[in-house]
Amino acid sequence: MKSSDKIFMVLMTLLFQYLVYSQNIHSEKLDDYVNYIQKNNLDIGSISIFQDGKEMYFNSFGKIQGKKFNKNTEYQVGSITKLFTATLIFTLIEQHKISLDTPLRQYFPDVKNSDKITIQNLLEHSSGLNNYVKKDEKTVWLKEPRTQEEIMKELMNQRILFSPNENVSYSNSGYYLLGKIIEKEYHKKYNDVLKEQITGPFHLSKTQSALDHPTHIAESYLLENNLWVLTKDFYFKNIIGVGDMSSNTQDLNRFINLLFDHKILSKETVAKMKPIIGKETYGRGLMTFKFHNIDFYGNTGGTYGTNTILIFDEASKTSIALIINGEKYPRNECINDIVDIIYNDHLSYPKESTTL
């Protein structure tokens, strides 16, 4: 076979895969699946699927008397916030205000190991800093308002887990400090920087920081005696830059498509944000996931009741935003089932044993 023929065959194969993914996401089976979730009272929330930057599917689900969820419903999205924080940090890097090697001591010299911890360490959870969200590593304490002084005291008093670059451990403390670095560099509050650099220019009107005092945000629920009851969540101003943001599924999909279309940051910068598939779970703002042998980039978020996942497949330019604000059937099981429908045309309903 001539080399030109081989090239033609490769191109035709890629085109075929693109057409399969872009033209048929099996909406009827997705509807059947979502209807099953609702009928059996397994979850509450919304799902949106984009391909090539356009929404191809949306649905909401859940049974709560007097409550309706739709495309405009906004939810707390937890640590999806970290993807926005990382994007703002890389914006500062592109603006030549900081670098990945900038030491933490430049901003917070009193934090342990600040002379060794860099911006990159904070982004990729390799700093060794602990988790201020749990006081003394065990106590839930951020459901009530706390001062910045209280938070910084707890952050600085917690033990160091390891020296920078020796290991990886998910650190909310690291991203709290990144949020503060953003404020110091721009001389503005986090929410104002977010509006100036991302949500304003790219028309993400449903995406806000807790500092903007958003209203009409869907509340979090827990299932008790087969009934959904309200649960007390974070006081979200305690976790600015860490997990405070609210959004809807459409805005999240628009954001991750803008990111991978290199409209917000350059291609080279986005490449630095990615984890190395097979070697890293956490990159520098982006995480990697594998569902049904498909590699995705994205991030997740969890509050005391609402769980979110946002993923993007570069090969087919497919993104999925799933927000569950009342969870019985686990979020990751649900997204796994949805990927199976989209990519394999295979519908499987949640097994009873996994929902108890």
Salt bridges, closest charged atoms under 4 A:
GLU55 OE1 - LYS71 NZ 2.83
GLU74 OE2 - LYS206 NZ 3.80
GLU124 OE1 - ARG284 NH1 2.64
GLU137 OE2 - ARG159 NE 2.69
GLU144 OE2 - LYS232 NZ 2.32
GLU154 OE1 - LYS135 NZ 3.39
GLU183 OE1 - LYS180 NZ 3.44
ASP192 OD1 - LYS195 NZ 3.63
GLU196 OE1 - LYS188 NZ 2.16
ASP212 OD1 - LYS195 NZ 2.97
GLU219 OE1 - LYS67 NZ 3.56
ASP251 OD1 - ARG254 NH1 2.90
GLU280 OE1 - ARG284 NH2 3.15
ASP295 OD1 - LYS290 NZ 2.75
GLU314 OE2 - LYS274 NZ 2.91
ASP340 OD1 - HIS292 ND1 3.74
ASP340 OD2 - HIS346 ND1 2.65
ASP345 OD1 - HIS26 ND1 3.30
ASP345 OD1 - LYS29 NZ 2.95
